[in-house]
Structure formats: C-alpha cells, structure tokens
Amino acid sequence: MIFTTRDAANNTNYHRELAINAKNLCRNFGSLAALSELDLTVEKQTIYGFLGPNGSGKTTAIRLLTGLLKPTSGQVNVLGCHLPKEANKLRLEIGYMTQKFSLYDDLTVKENLQFVSKIYGLTANEQKSRLSELLSTHQLTQQSQQLAGSMSGGQKQRLALAAALIHKPKLLFLDEPTSAVDPQNRREFWEQLFDLCDQGTTILVSTHYMDEAERCHKLAILENGIKRADGSPQALMNNMAAQVVEIAATDLRYIKDKLTTLPQIISAAQLGTHLRVLVSKVEANPVALLQRQFCIKPTDKLAIVRPSLEDVFVSCTGQGVAR
Amino acid sequence: MKTSLLRIQAIVTKELLQLRRDRMTFAMVIMIPLVQLLLFAFAINTNVRNIPVGVVDHSQTSLSRVLQQTVSATGIITFTHNYHSTKAAQKAIDSNEVRAVLIIPKDVSQRLVRHPSVGFGLPPSSKQETSRPIAQWLVDGSDTVIASSIKSLRNMPLVELLDKPANRNTPTFEVTLLYNPEQRSVVNIVPGLVAVILTMTMIMFTSAAIVREHERGNMEMLITTPLAPIELMIGKIFPYIFIGAIQVAIILGLGYWLFNVPFNGGLSQLAIATLLFICASLVLGLVISTVTKNQLQSMQMTIFILLPSILLSGFMFPYEGMPLPAQYIAEALPATHFIRLIRGVVLRDVDVIEMNFDMIWLIAFTCLGLLIAAMRFKKTLD
C-alpha cells in the first residue's frame, strides 16, 4: 500500500509517496506518557527533523518507527510495512544510527563494517566493493585498521553512519547523530546527508541543535512527548505565534526581569548587547507596548526582526523562557 | 539458509576477535584448567593419611610401645604428642592440637592376651575379660572423614604384635577393585574435574554474552538488523565449543602425563560426551544471560549453578549416598550426567551408546535450552 501526501493532506497539489505515515501514535512507560498522539507524515527523499529538548520523546518516536518499541496505541506504516507486525520485513529496508555509539569498540573499523555487512547478507564480492566505497566516502580508509574504541567522536560518527548505510537502506534514522562532533565535522556530515537524500534516501534525524533543524526539509517540534508544531523551517518561522523585538540598551538584565512579568511577553533572552523579546502576536504593535514600559528609556533602540528557528522553538515549547 | 549461515559466521568471527583481544580472558581459558588441575589433583585426597594424634600411655611397657608402633605403621595416624593423663589429652583435642588420642591402659598386656582376636584362650578367661578392648581412642568426631578413618583402626589385626602369621583370619568376602585397584583419588578426580571446570568456564562465558551486548550498548544496533534470535544464540555458543575442547585436552592430557590417570576409552567416545556437555553448559549460560540484567547478576547465577554442580554431581561425594531430593536436583544438572559419562569413557572404556540415558538427557537439555534462550530473547526494547 502506497501512502501519499494527498492521503495525508488532501489540500496539497503535488503527489509524493510517503516513507512514514503514523497516526495517533502513543507510547507509555508505566504511568509516564513518553509519546502522545503523534501524527507524522514523512515524504520520500526528504530530510525530516525531530527537534526537541532531552526527554521530549525524540528517541522513543524513532524507536517506535524502527520497530524497536511497540506502540501503546496508534498506527504506524513505514515504507509500506505495518508496525509492529512487519518489523522483520522492515529491518532490511532501514538503517539506524543510535544516539550512543553501538558498534564494537574492540573491533577495528574494517572488522565492524565486515560484521555488519555479513549480518545484512552481503556476499564476499559485494562486501569488498561496498566497504572500500564506504571507507572512502566517509574518509575512513586510513583508519580502517584502527580499533573503533580509540577513535575520535567525529570518526566514530562517520563509522556509525557507514555501518548504517552498508545495505543501502531506503530510509535512514539518525538519533542525535552530531551530539559528540565538532562544528566542522557536523557541516561535512550534513553535506553527506544531502548527498544521500539526492540519491533517493529518506532521512529522519533527531536533534536539539537549531542550526541542524533549520537544514531539514521539514521538521516537527516535540516537547514532553507532544508534537507542538511541524512544517518546513521557513513556514514555521512565518507562522509563528509571536513577534520578535530586539532591544539595544545598557541595563539589559534589569529590563529582562521587568519585561518577563508582562503577560504578553513569551520570552526574553540576551544575545550579546541585545535583548531578544518574543511578544505574543495578539499585540498589534509590540514596539509601542515595550516603549510604554518604564524600564525602557527613550534612548533605547527597539526594532522588529526576522524570527529564527530558536524563536519558533521557544514560542512553541516555552523552553528557555526566562520567566 | 545461506544468509542465515553467513550471519552465524559473522557472530562467531566477531566473538573470536573479541576473545583474542581480551588477553585476560584468553589467559584464563588456559590457566583455569591448568592451575585447578594441579591444585585439586594434589590436594584432594579422600584416603586420609598421617592424622596427628597423641598418646596417653598408662602402661609404659615394651608391649605398649610396640602397640604404638604397630598402629603408626598403618600410616593412617602419626603420634605427635605424649600426654600424662586423659584430662590433658582431652584438653589437647579441645585446642585442636591433635585430632585424636590413644589411651593405653595399665593392664594392656593382660587385655591383649585375653583378646579373642589373639585367641590364645589361656588362661581361661571370663566373658567380661574377653569383651574388653585393649585400648581406647578419643576422637574429635566433628570431621566425619577423620572419625571414620580412625574408626577403621577399631578392628585392626593385632596378631603382628605377637609374631603370629597375618593371614590367620580368612575374610568373609573377597573384594576385587576394578578400574582403580590402587585406590588413588586422583583417578576419580581428574575426569570429574573436567566437568567442574567446564561447568564454571562455559556457563560463565555465555552467561555474560547477551547482557554484555546490552551493557555496552551494542544490542540496539543488533536488533535493528535482520539477525534472528536463534542465529545470535548459535553464533554466541559456537566459538566456546573450541575453547571447551582446549580445556578438556589440557585437563585430560595433564591427568595422563602427570598423574597417570588411565585413559581407557576411545577419543571419539570422549569427544561425543564432551561436546554434548559443552553444548548443554553453554546453552545454560545463554538462558541465564537472557534472564539477568547485568554481568554481576550473571556471575551470581553462574555460582548458583556451579556449587551444586560440584557438591551434588558425584564429583565430591557419591551420588548414591545422597538423599532422594538431592538426587533429583543432581539429575537436573548437566554436570551429573557428564560425570557419569566421562568416568565411564575414561576409566571404564564404556561406549557412550551404552549410557544413552545421560546422552539423551544432555541433547534434550541443549535443544530445550536453546529454544528457551531464543524465545526469551526479544528483538524489541520493550
């Protein structure tokens, strides 16, 4: 059965197949609801992001979508497989890079890749060509005889990605793949993800980095197991329920303390010499509202600026609100 | 089927590589059988010799001294102390200075000549006189092995004391000791040690096998692959079959060269029996591994199995001497069946087919255990 975006949202004009379609997906651990009523549609050949703080349900959602966890309720269809019933069938089609490095520290890079390739049933010839291809793509040729445990965070991440890709999966799950990686490696990593996506792979990635989330074609913002918003980063920023005012002043900590007591203020956070204030969209003129406050001097500069994804995240989740 | 074999081979190769790099574990594979064999084969001896004992000699005659020498000549005891009174002797037993004391009465000569085993019959003795023993042993009876060794001296022949021929009494039964005529404990212990050491190492290796993957975080990766539980289980036990075979070779080889343990059965017979037991032990370890949550718990469970395998399997004490409930427990342990098989093969040259009950039991245990382990192993994180 092929799901399309038309099934998911009838008002769309284009017709693209869905890699993931989940409805009312719930997962409880005892009395704790780790994930509540998640509706999710991920189009094929796109990069979809889960953005959320620790404990927001990102890993639980990925585990449900890979068949590692059984949902308490709801329906999941991944690449045409109904989960959890067809989890075994799905395993040949997906690649999964776990949050924690899950290959063997006491095996070399090559041994780890050979192990995974045999598990996926690659023949000796396929194995040889695929391994040399992956080692060179992920810049691991020089480290091929090195023990995985002795490698840097970036090298381990590249190895884990290579292992997840060994059987050329159609759908790739990446759970916080760049949490132990420096900015340069992160940049290169994302370039590789776009290469993969271009070659036809669908990618679902979880992160708590705003800049990473902004690179995704589409993303869902999760908090306490609930999806607060989803869409493309641009759409999310355009449709944000707040306006952003930047204040340039001298006594920013004092101003912040005073402003956050106002009900219209969603959040206020200092960024160097500026204070970034999120004002509820119900307020027609946010600059005038702020200028009326006694803590703002007439000489202070106020301006409405373009929202960032962090502003969207804060307005959706209330995270980082310095109230 | 082909990909299934490939996956099993992947697990086997991985396990061997990991084992090769874990030098401590690899060293233990060799050292455990080597050291334990030397230690136990020399130390464990059910024929107690040279028990330190004291003597209270009230008689102080040449006869009493000859009596002491005759008793000493049995080799069971060694006189290490002399005490002047029974009270002092008892105190010495209390303080563990000696394990027993021989009290020789003043009238030992009269008692001896009237003793029925000497059988002089002259001068005519009253019934009371003939029933009197010639001396008395005070024994620390808390250790039953020592107590029974000294009790065995109760009816020792005294004819040597009086220069009488030793074969004067014809025994009621003739006893022919087969397989171990010299009654050396080591002959019985070495094959038993194979069972104990294999129980320990084989269960220990695999009891940690699955939990280790969980603890190190590898399991989340493994269960997202197409690897089937039964493939993982077979792949996990396979390398250790060879490890077990190396250990058996060390124990039986050293037993043969160092302790002259006879090796009567054929190699193929031994290989069949050992292979069955190794598989049963490895599978038992796997079942433990699917039940426990961390390596410490696995270790505790291994010891929980190991102790009855040593004490109830017939390795230390004869199976037949145990009460019925203990025999039932022993029957459930693979070690009990293997000890029967290996003693049969190594010492008595029995064909394993003749001991088919033990063989079938080990095969059934392995199959059932493998099934339980594979069923208990879930390919989800629920």
Interface residues (C-beta under 8 A of the other chain):
Chain A: R63 T66 G67 L68 L69 K70 P84 A87 N88 R91 L92 I94 Y96 T98 K100 F101 S102 L103 Y104 D105 D106 L107 E111 Q114 F115 V116 K118 I119 Y120 G121 A163
Chain B: T3 L6 R7 Q9 A10 T13 K14 L17 Q18 R21 D22 R216 G217 N218 M219 E220 M221 L222 I223 T224 T225 P226 L227 K379 T380 L381 D382
